[in-house]
Each structure stands twice: as structure tokens, then as C-alpha cells.
Amino acid sequence: MSYFAAAAVRSDGAWEATEVDLDGVEDLDEVVDRLRDVNPDADISLLFVEADDEYLVVLRLDQGDDLRVFGSDAPFAEESRLGAVLLSETETDAPEPVDDDDDTPVKSELDAEPVGEADLLADLGVSASMLLTLCAKDGMLPSDVTAEVASRIGCGEVMEEVHDA
């Protein structure tokens, strides 16, 4: 299964981005170490992993700790060794986020099985319902979701440069 992984890290209010090699990772701790290595002093570190134009995983570290993970679709863990590593610590029965406008559970409208913490970017301007909606939108590839999320949180340009390199 092919993948693309890019880290966006914020330090002193400025975002930087770089591609991250996840080949050969054995466990989630090793993935976290590679994310931490991008900038050990970062206030916020995000890792976006896109796999086979089907799956998206977002990892977040705050000041190098407090790992939070969101996966767009649980089957990624079953279909890929990398997916199994990335989603190894996610909760499969996470509470359903509610649509901000009409109190409708967002997950009930999805064809996918999202796992983990859909609200991991809420303080940056991407609510759980927005993230779930983007992941479920017809025609949206994981790279499109990454671009939209990155744009909304303020690191769109640096992520685009890495993605286009």
C-alpha cells in the first residue's frame, strides 16, 4: 500500500512542513519519535498520512507529548501494516460528534468507519463534524482533506510545497 506522510509543526507561531519517511516503522512510538524529530521544540506537531487515495490518519502532539490520533476509516488498520501501526491505540467506540448546525450525529451519515479523536484539531479551527464531513465528502481524496485542513489551520502553503515537491 503506497502512502504519503507529511508533518506540519508550529513553533513560535510559524508553521513549517516536511515529508516524513515511515518505511519500516515497527510501532506507534517509532512514528511519534519521527514526528518529534522534525522539530523537538515545536508547540504543535501534526502528521498527515494519506494512503492509497482512500485513507487519512492525523496524529497530533502538543509540546512533544499528549498523542492524539484520528483515522478516516477503521479498515485501514486491517488492510495495511502501516495502518495497523498508526491506528493501534485508537478507540473504536468513540462518542459520536454532533453536527454543529442541527444536532445530528455526524457519524450516522458516513460510509466510512472513522476512529480516534475527530476533535483533535478543534482548537485550531477544524471541528470534529467538519473533519468527519470532509472525510466523507464524495470525490474528496485524502490529499484534498489534508489540503483543506491545512489551509484552515494556517499551514496550507507550507504543506502544499511539501506535497508538490
PyMOL commands that place a pseudoatom at each C-alpha (Angstrom):
pseudoatom trace, name=CA, resn=MET, resi=1, chain=A, elem=C, hetatm=0, pos=[0.000, 0.000, 0.000]
pseudoatom trace, name=CA, resn=SER, resi=2, chain=A, elem=C, hetatm=0, pos=[1.503, 3.343, -1.007]
pseudoatom trace, name=CA, resn=TYR, resi=3, chain=A, elem=C, hetatm=0, pos=[1.442, 6.302, 1.350]
pseudoatom trace, name=CA, resn=PHE, resi=4, chain=A, elem=C, hetatm=0, pos=[2.485, 9.927, 1.700]
pseudoatom trace, name=CA, resn=ALA, resi=5, chain=A, elem=C, hetatm=0, pos=[3.308, 11.345, 5.125]
pseudoatom trace, name=CA, resn=ALA, resi=6, chain=A, elem=C, hetatm=0, pos=[3.957, 14.988, 5.893]
pseudoatom trace, name=CA, resn=ALA, resi=7, chain=A, elem=C, hetatm=0, pos=[4.499, 16.752, 9.188]
pseudoatom trace, name=CA, resn=ALA, resi=8, chain=A, elem=C, hetatm=0, pos=[3.361, 20.292, 9.893]
pseudoatom trace, name=CA, resn=VAL, resi=9, chain=A, elem=C, hetatm=0, pos=[4.935, 21.734, 13.028]
pseudoatom trace, name=CA, resn=ARG, resi=10, chain=A, elem=C, hetatm=0, pos=[4.327, 25.088, 14.665]
pseudoatom trace, name=CA, resn=SER, resi=11, chain=A, elem=C, hetatm=0, pos=[6.968, 26.792, 16.740]
pseudoatom trace, name=CA, resn=ASP, resi=12, chain=A, elem=C, hetatm=0, pos=[6.953, 30.429, 17.821]
pseudoatom trace, name=CA, resn=GLY, resi=13, chain=A, elem=C, hetatm=0, pos=[3.762, 30.975, 15.816]
pseudoatom trace, name=CA, resn=ALA, resi=14, chain=A, elem=C, hetatm=0, pos=[5.251, 29.883, 12.472]
pseudoatom trace, name=CA, resn=TRP, resi=15, chain=A, elem=C, hetatm=0, pos=[4.456, 26.680, 10.594]
pseudoatom trace, name=CA, resn=GLU, resi=16, chain=A, elem=C, hetatm=0, pos=[6.982, 24.544, 8.747]
pseudoatom trace, name=CA, resn=ALA, resi=17, chain=A, elem=C, hetatm=0, pos=[6.350, 21.291, 6.909]
pseudoatom trace, name=CA, resn=THR, resi=18, chain=A, elem=C, hetatm=0, pos=[8.392, 18.343, 5.750]
pseudoatom trace, name=CA, resn=GLU, resi=19, chain=A, elem=C, hetatm=0, pos=[7.855, 14.874, 4.341]
pseudoatom trace, name=CA, resn=VAL, resi=20, chain=A, elem=C, hetatm=0, pos=[8.308, 12.054, 6.859]
pseudoatom trace, name=CA, resn=ASP, resi=21, chain=A, elem=C, hetatm=0, pos=[9.551, 8.579, 5.936]
pseudoatom trace, name=CA, resn=LEU, resi=22, chain=A, elem=C, hetatm=0, pos=[7.555, 5.895, 7.747]
pseudoatom trace, name=CA, resn=ASP, resi=23, chain=A, elem=C, hetatm=0, pos=[9.115, 2.923, 5.958]
pseudoatom trace, name=CA, resn=GLY, resi=24, chain=A, elem=C, hetatm=0, pos=[9.999, 0.199, 8.410]
pseudoatom trace, name=CA, resn=VAL, resi=25, chain=A, elem=C, hetatm=0, pos=[8.270, 1.630, 11.475]
pseudoatom trace, name=CA, resn=GLU, resi=26, chain=A, elem=C, hetatm=0, pos=[7.507, -1.134, 13.950]
pseudoatom trace, name=CA, resn=ASP, resi=27, chain=A, elem=C, hetatm=0, pos=[5.143, 0.618, 16.345]
pseudoatom trace, name=CA, resn=LEU, resi=28, chain=A, elem=C, hetatm=0, pos=[3.373, 3.876, 17.091]
pseudoatom trace, name=CA, resn=ASP, resi=29, chain=A, elem=C, hetatm=0, pos=[6.170, 5.017, 19.416]
pseudoatom trace, name=CA, resn=GLU, resi=30, chain=A, elem=C, hetatm=0, pos=[8.580, 4.949, 16.477]
pseudoatom trace, name=CA, resn=VAL, resi=31, chain=A, elem=C, hetatm=0, pos=[6.165, 7.031, 14.385]
pseudoatom trace, name=CA, resn=VAL, resi=32, chain=A, elem=C, hetatm=0, pos=[5.877, 9.533, 17.248]
pseudoatom trace, name=CA, resn=ASP, resi=33, chain=A, elem=C, hetatm=0, pos=[9.673, 9.692, 17.541]
pseudoatom trace, name=CA, resn=ARG, resi=34, chain=A, elem=C, hetatm=0, pos=[9.956, 10.505, 13.828]
pseudoatom trace, name=CA, resn=LEU, resi=35, chain=A, elem=C, hetatm=0, pos=[7.338, 13.239, 14.209]
pseudoatom trace, name=CA, resn=ARG, resi=36, chain=A, elem=C, hetatm=0, pos=[9.107, 14.630, 17.277]
pseudoatom trace, name=CA, resn=ASP, resi=37, chain=A, elem=C, hetatm=0, pos=[12.428, 14.644, 15.385]
pseudoatom trace, name=CA, resn=VAL, resi=38, chain=A, elem=C, hetatm=0, pos=[11.033, 17.130, 12.827]
pseudoatom trace, name=CA, resn=ASN, resi=39, chain=A, elem=C, hetatm=0, pos=[11.216, 19.863, 15.482]
pseudoatom trace, name=CA, resn=PRO, resi=40, chain=A, elem=C, hetatm=0, pos=[11.687, 18.732, 19.094]
pseudoatom trace, name=CA, resn=ASP, resi=41, chain=A, elem=C, hetatm=0, pos=[10.763, 22.222, 20.360]
pseudoatom trace, name=CA, resn=ALA, resi=42, chain=A, elem=C, hetatm=0, pos=[7.502, 22.544, 18.412]
pseudoatom trace, name=CA, resn=ASP, resi=43, chain=A, elem=C, hetatm=0, pos=[4.393, 23.716, 20.229]
pseudoatom trace, name=CA, resn=ILE, resi=44, chain=A, elem=C, hetatm=0, pos=[2.182, 21.649, 17.915]
pseudoatom trace, name=CA, resn=SER, resi=45, chain=A, elem=C, hetatm=0, pos=[3.252, 18.762, 15.679]
pseudoatom trace, name=CA, resn=LEU, resi=46, chain=A, elem=C, hetatm=0, pos=[0.827, 17.247, 13.188]
pseudoatom trace, name=CA, resn=LEU, resi=47, chain=A, elem=C, hetatm=0, pos=[1.429, 14.250, 10.957]
pseudoatom trace, name=CA, resn=PHE, resi=48, chain=A, elem=C, hetatm=0, pos=[-0.875, 13.697, 7.986]
pseudoatom trace, name=CA, resn=VAL, resi=49, chain=A, elem=C, hetatm=0, pos=[-0.642, 10.217, 6.455]
pseudoatom trace, name=CA, resn=GLU, resi=50, chain=A, elem=C, hetatm=0, pos=[-2.509, 9.587, 3.209]
pseudoatom trace, name=CA, resn=ALA, resi=51, chain=A, elem=C, hetatm=0, pos=[-2.709, 6.014, 1.930]
pseudoatom trace, name=CA, resn=ASP, resi=52, chain=A, elem=C, hetatm=0, pos=[-3.820, 4.750, -1.486]
pseudoatom trace, name=CA, resn=ASP, resi=53, chain=A, elem=C, hetatm=0, pos=[-6.193, 7.670, -2.123]
pseudoatom trace, name=CA, resn=GLU, resi=54, chain=A, elem=C, hetatm=0, pos=[-8.523, 6.046, 0.420]
pseudoatom trace, name=CA, resn=TYR, resi=55, chain=A, elem=C, hetatm=0, pos=[-7.348, 6.613, 3.963]
pseudoatom trace, name=CA, resn=LEU, resi=56, chain=A, elem=C, hetatm=0, pos=[-6.202, 9.536, 6.068]
pseudoatom trace, name=CA, resn=VAL, resi=57, chain=A, elem=C, hetatm=0, pos=[-4.652, 9.427, 9.516]
pseudoatom trace, name=CA, resn=VAL, resi=58, chain=A, elem=C, hetatm=0, pos=[-3.827, 12.558, 11.504]
pseudoatom trace, name=CA, resn=LEU, resi=59, chain=A, elem=C, hetatm=0, pos=[-1.553, 12.425, 14.540]
pseudoatom trace, name=CA, resn=ARG, resi=60, chain=A, elem=C, hetatm=0, pos=[-1.076, 15.349, 16.900]
pseudoatom trace, name=CA, resn=LEU, resi=61, chain=A, elem=C, hetatm=0, pos=[1.484, 16.063, 19.583]
pseudoatom trace, name=CA, resn=ASP, resi=62, chain=A, elem=C, hetatm=0, pos=[1.358, 19.120, 21.814]
pseudoatom trace, name=CA, resn=GLN, resi=63, chain=A, elem=C, hetatm=0, pos=[4.836, 20.151, 23.006]
pseudoatom trace, name=CA, resn=GLY, resi=64, chain=A, elem=C, hetatm=0, pos=[6.121, 16.691, 22.121]
pseudoatom trace, name=CA, resn=ASP, resi=65, chain=A, elem=C, hetatm=0, pos=[3.593, 14.849, 24.293]
pseudoatom trace, name=CA, resn=ASP, resi=66, chain=A, elem=C, hetatm=0, pos=[-0.098, 14.014, 24.584]
pseudoatom trace, name=CA, resn=LEU, resi=67, chain=A, elem=C, hetatm=0, pos=[-0.547, 11.960, 21.405]
pseudoatom trace, name=CA, resn=ARG, resi=68, chain=A, elem=C, hetatm=0, pos=[-3.947, 12.172, 19.750]
pseudoatom trace, name=CA, resn=VAL, resi=69, chain=A, elem=C, hetatm=0, pos=[-4.900, 10.156, 16.654]
pseudoatom trace, name=CA, resn=PHE, resi=70, chain=A, elem=C, hetatm=0, pos=[-7.727, 10.289, 14.127]
pseudoatom trace, name=CA, resn=GLY, resi=71, chain=A, elem=C, hetatm=0, pos=[-8.273, 7.802, 11.306]
pseudoatom trace, name=CA, resn=SER, resi=72, chain=A, elem=C, hetatm=0, pos=[-10.752, 8.349, 8.492]
pseudoatom trace, name=CA, resn=ASP, resi=73, chain=A, elem=C, hetatm=0, pos=[-11.629, 4.666, 8.210]
pseudoatom trace, name=CA, resn=ALA, resi=74, chain=A, elem=C, hetatm=0, pos=[-11.003, 1.734, 10.575]
pseudoatom trace, name=CA, resn=PRO, resi=75, chain=A, elem=C, hetatm=0, pos=[-10.395, -0.856, 7.789]
pseudoatom trace, name=CA, resn=PHE, resi=76, chain=A, elem=C, hetatm=0, pos=[-7.029, 0.851, 7.117]
pseudoatom trace, name=CA, resn=ALA, resi=77, chain=A, elem=C, hetatm=0, pos=[-5.746, -0.992, 10.206]
pseudoatom trace, name=CA, resn=GLU, resi=78, chain=A, elem=C, hetatm=0, pos=[-6.864, -4.311, 8.744]
pseudoatom trace, name=CA, resn=GLU, resi=79, chain=A, elem=C, hetatm=0, pos=[-5.611, -3.701, 5.203]
pseudoatom trace, name=CA, resn=SER, resi=80, chain=A, elem=C, hetatm=0, pos=[-2.149, -2.344, 5.902]
pseudoatom trace, name=CA, resn=ARG, resi=81, chain=A, elem=C, hetatm=0, pos=[0.706, -2.920, 8.327]
pseudoatom trace, name=CA, resn=LEU, resi=82, chain=A, elem=C, hetatm=0, pos=[1.243, 0.854, 8.452]
pseudoatom trace, name=CA, resn=GLY, resi=83, chain=A, elem=C, hetatm=0, pos=[-2.466, 1.344, 9.136]
pseudoatom trace, name=CA, resn=ALA, resi=84, chain=A, elem=C, hetatm=0, pos=[-2.298, -1.172, 11.967]
pseudoatom trace, name=CA, resn=VAL, resi=85, chain=A, elem=C, hetatm=0, pos=[0.646, 0.721, 13.481]
pseudoatom trace, name=CA, resn=LEU, resi=86, chain=A, elem=C, hetatm=0, pos=[-0.928, 4.173, 13.117]
pseudoatom trace, name=CA, resn=LEU, resi=87, chain=A, elem=C, hetatm=0, pos=[-4.337, 3.150, 14.453]
pseudoatom trace, name=CA, resn=SER, resi=88, chain=A, elem=C, hetatm=0, pos=[-3.089, 0.755, 17.129]
pseudoatom trace, name=CA, resn=GLU, resi=89, chain=A, elem=C, hetatm=0, pos=[-4.172, 2.950, 20.032]
pseudoatom trace, name=CA, resn=THR, resi=90, chain=A, elem=C, hetatm=0, pos=[-7.430, 4.398, 18.703]
pseudoatom trace, name=CA, resn=GLU, resi=91, chain=A, elem=C, hetatm=0, pos=[-10.766, 3.900, 20.369]
pseudoatom trace, name=CA, resn=THR, resi=92, chain=A, elem=C, hetatm=0, pos=[-13.223, 2.205, 18.056]
pseudoatom trace, name=CA, resn=ASP, resi=93, chain=A, elem=C, hetatm=0, pos=[-16.279, 3.264, 20.036]
pseudoatom trace, name=CA, resn=ALA, resi=94, chain=A, elem=C, hetatm=0, pos=[-15.571, 6.976, 20.293]
pseudoatom trace, name=CA, resn=PRO, resi=95, chain=A, elem=C, hetatm=0, pos=[-18.549, 9.212, 21.092]
pseudoatom trace, name=CA, resn=GLU, resi=96, chain=A, elem=C, hetatm=0, pos=[-20.338, 10.482, 18.004]
pseudoatom trace, name=CA, resn=PRO, resi=97, chain=A, elem=C, hetatm=0, pos=[-19.635, 14.135, 17.254]
pseudoatom trace, name=CA, resn=VAL, resi=98, chain=A, elem=C, hetatm=0, pos=[-22.746, 16.166, 16.553]
pseudoatom trace, name=CA, resn=ASP, resi=99, chain=A, elem=C, hetatm=0, pos=[-23.212, 18.411, 13.522]
pseudoatom trace, name=CA, resn=ASP, resi=100, chain=A, elem=C, hetatm=0, pos=[-22.689, 21.994, 14.646]
pseudoatom trace, name=CA, resn=ASP, resi=101, chain=A, elem=C, hetatm=0, pos=[-25.871, 23.166, 12.921]
pseudoatom trace, name=CA, resn=ASP, resi=102, chain=A, elem=C, hetatm=0, pos=[-28.641, 20.693, 13.679]
pseudoatom trace, name=CA, resn=ASP, resi=103, chain=A, elem=C, hetatm=0, pos=[-27.583, 18.317, 16.497]
pseudoatom trace, name=CA, resn=THR, resi=104, chain=A, elem=C, hetatm=0, pos=[-27.495, 15.341, 14.100]
pseudoatom trace, name=CA, resn=PRO, resi=105, chain=A, elem=C, hetatm=0, pos=[-24.809, 12.747, 14.840]
pseudoatom trace, name=CA, resn=VAL, resi=106, chain=A, elem=C, hetatm=0, pos=[-22.298, 13.126, 12.014]
pseudoatom trace, name=CA, resn=LYS, resi=107, chain=A, elem=C, hetatm=0, pos=[-21.071, 9.528, 12.056]
pseudoatom trace, name=CA, resn=SER, resi=108, chain=A, elem=C, hetatm=0, pos=[-24.537, 8.234, 11.177]
pseudoatom trace, name=CA, resn=GLU, resi=109, chain=A, elem=C, hetatm=0, pos=[-24.207, 9.934, 7.764]
pseudoatom trace, name=CA, resn=LEU, resi=110, chain=A, elem=C, hetatm=0, pos=[-20.820, 8.397, 6.905]
pseudoatom trace, name=CA, resn=ASP, resi=111, chain=A, elem=C, hetatm=0, pos=[-19.996, 5.442, 4.689]
pseudoatom trace, name=CA, resn=ALA, resi=112, chain=A, elem=C, hetatm=0, pos=[-16.626, 5.122, 6.431]
pseudoatom trace, name=CA, resn=GLU, resi=113, chain=A, elem=C, hetatm=0, pos=[-15.790, 3.996, 9.962]
pseudoatom trace, name=CA, resn=PRO, resi=114, chain=A, elem=C, hetatm=0, pos=[-13.772, 6.864, 11.471]
pseudoatom trace, name=CA, resn=VAL, resi=115, chain=A, elem=C, hetatm=0, pos=[-11.775, 6.068, 14.593]
pseudoatom trace, name=CA, resn=GLY, resi=116, chain=A, elem=C, hetatm=0, pos=[-9.963, 8.052, 17.228]
pseudoatom trace, name=CA, resn=GLU, resi=117, chain=A, elem=C, hetatm=0, pos=[-10.338, 11.682, 18.193]
pseudoatom trace, name=CA, resn=ALA, resi=118, chain=A, elem=C, hetatm=0, pos=[-12.124, 13.588, 15.449]
pseudoatom trace, name=CA, resn=ASP, resi=119, chain=A, elem=C, hetatm=0, pos=[-11.896, 16.744, 17.572]
pseudoatom trace, name=CA, resn=LEU, resi=120, chain=A, elem=C, hetatm=0, pos=[-8.076, 16.757, 17.695]
pseudoatom trace, name=CA, resn=LEU, resi=121, chain=A, elem=C, hetatm=0, pos=[-7.942, 19.930, 15.555]
pseudoatom trace, name=CA, resn=ALA, resi=122, chain=A, elem=C, hetatm=0, pos=[-10.934, 21.754, 17.069]
pseudoatom trace, name=CA, resn=ASP, resi=123, chain=A, elem=C, hetatm=0, pos=[-8.808, 24.361, 18.866]
pseudoatom trace, name=CA, resn=LEU, resi=124, chain=A, elem=C, hetatm=0, pos=[-7.109, 25.115, 15.538]
pseudoatom trace, name=CA, resn=GLY, resi=125, chain=A, elem=C, hetatm=0, pos=[-10.395, 25.798, 13.723]
pseudoatom trace, name=CA, resn=VAL, resi=126, chain=A, elem=C, hetatm=0, pos=[-11.388, 22.370, 12.379]
pseudoatom trace, name=CA, resn=SER, resi=127, chain=A, elem=C, hetatm=0, pos=[-14.249, 20.909, 14.415]
pseudoatom trace, name=CA, resn=ALA, resi=128, chain=A, elem=C, hetatm=0, pos=[-14.915, 17.192, 14.679]
pseudoatom trace, name=CA, resn=SER, resi=129, chain=A, elem=C, hetatm=0, pos=[-18.005, 17.494, 12.486]
pseudoatom trace, name=CA, resn=MET, resi=130, chain=A, elem=C, hetatm=0, pos=[-16.052, 19.443, 9.854]
pseudoatom trace, name=CA, resn=LEU, resi=131, chain=A, elem=C, hetatm=0, pos=[-13.252, 16.853, 9.774]
pseudoatom trace, name=CA, resn=LEU, resi=132, chain=A, elem=C, hetatm=0, pos=[-15.731, 13.981, 9.520]
pseudoatom trace, name=CA, resn=THR, resi=133, chain=A, elem=C, hetatm=0, pos=[-17.699, 15.771, 6.806]
pseudoatom trace, name=CA, resn=LEU, resi=134, chain=A, elem=C, hetatm=0, pos=[-14.545, 16.422, 4.772]
pseudoatom trace, name=CA, resn=CYS, resi=135, chain=A, elem=C, hetatm=0, pos=[-13.517, 12.764, 5.072]
pseudoatom trace, name=CA, resn=ALA, resi=136, chain=A, elem=C, hetatm=0, pos=[-16.964, 11.590, 3.948]
pseudoatom trace, name=CA, resn=LYS, resi=137, chain=A, elem=C, hetatm=0, pos=[-17.476, 14.043, 1.084]
pseudoatom trace, name=CA, resn=ASP, resi=138, chain=A, elem=C, hetatm=0, pos=[-17.863, 12.339, -2.302]
pseudoatom trace, name=CA, resn=GLY, resi=139, chain=A, elem=C, hetatm=0, pos=[-14.858, 12.900, -4.518]
pseudoatom trace, name=CA, resn=MET, resi=140, chain=A, elem=C, hetatm=0, pos=[-12.604, 14.139, -1.691]
pseudoatom trace, name=CA, resn=LEU, resi=141, chain=A, elem=C, hetatm=0, pos=[-9.300, 12.288, -1.672]
pseudoatom trace, name=CA, resn=PRO, resi=142, chain=A, elem=C, hetatm=0, pos=[-7.179, 12.184, 1.485]
pseudoatom trace, name=CA, resn=SER, resi=143, chain=A, elem=C, hetatm=0, pos=[-4.847, 14.717, -0.143]
pseudoatom trace, name=CA, resn=ASP, resi=144, chain=A, elem=C, hetatm=0, pos=[-7.825, 17.060, -0.645]
pseudoatom trace, name=CA, resn=VAL, resi=145, chain=A, elem=C, hetatm=0, pos=[-8.803, 16.700, 3.013]
pseudoatom trace, name=CA, resn=THR, resi=146, chain=A, elem=C, hetatm=0, pos=[-5.215, 17.367, 4.092]
pseudoatom trace, name=CA, resn=ALA, resi=147, chain=A, elem=C, hetatm=0, pos=[-5.063, 20.481, 1.892]
pseudoatom trace, name=CA, resn=GLU, resi=148, chain=A, elem=C, hetatm=0, pos=[-8.380, 21.820, 3.211]
pseudoatom trace, name=CA, resn=VAL, resi=149, chain=A, elem=C, hetatm=0, pos=[-7.496, 21.150, 6.853]
pseudoatom trace, name=CA, resn=ALA, resi=150, chain=A, elem=C, hetatm=0, pos=[-4.009, 22.625, 6.439]
pseudoatom trace, name=CA, resn=SER, resi=151, chain=A, elem=C, hetatm=0, pos=[-5.474, 25.738, 4.836]
pseudoatom trace, name=CA, resn=ARG, resi=152, chain=A, elem=C, hetatm=0, pos=[-7.970, 26.195, 7.665]
pseudoatom trace, name=CA, resn=ILE, resi=153, chain=A, elem=C, hetatm=0, pos=[-5.339, 25.881, 10.393]
pseudoatom trace, name=CA, resn=GLY, resi=154, chain=A, elem=C, hetatm=0, pos=[-2.858, 28.182, 8.686]
pseudoatom trace, name=CA, resn=CYS, resi=155, chain=A, elem=C, hetatm=0, pos=[-0.234, 25.851, 7.239]
pseudoatom trace, name=CA, resn=GLY, resi=156, chain=A, elem=C, hetatm=0, pos=[-1.722, 25.344, 3.792]
pseudoatom trace, name=CA, resn=GLU, resi=157, chain=A, elem=C, hetatm=0, pos=[1.100, 26.945, 1.825]
pseudoatom trace, name=CA, resn=VAL, resi=158, chain=A, elem=C, hetatm=0, pos=[3.935, 25.035, 3.513]
pseudoatom trace, name=CA, resn=MET, resi=159, chain=A, elem=C, hetatm=0, pos=[2.024, 21.749, 3.243]
pseudoatom trace, name=CA, resn=GLU, resi=160, chain=A, elem=C, hetatm=0, pos=[1.307, 22.387, -0.435]
pseudoatom trace, name=CA, resn=GLU, resi=161, chain=A, elem=C, hetatm=0, pos=[5.020, 22.949, -1.084]
pseudoatom trace, name=CA, resn=VAL, resi=162, chain=A, elem=C, hetatm=0, pos=[5.859, 19.590, 0.517]
pseudoatom trace, name=CA, resn=HIS, resi=163, chain=A, elem=C, hetatm=0, pos=[3.056, 17.792, -1.282]
pseudoatom trace, name=CA, resn=ASP, resi=164, chain=A, elem=C, hetatm=0, pos=[4.084, 19.204, -4.656]
pseudoatom trace, name=CA, resn=ALA, resi=165, chain=A, elem=C, hetatm=0, pos=[7.816, 18.503, -4.193]
for i in range(1, 165): cmd.bond("trace and resi %d" % i, "trace and resi %d" % (i + 1))
show_as sticks, trace
zoom trace
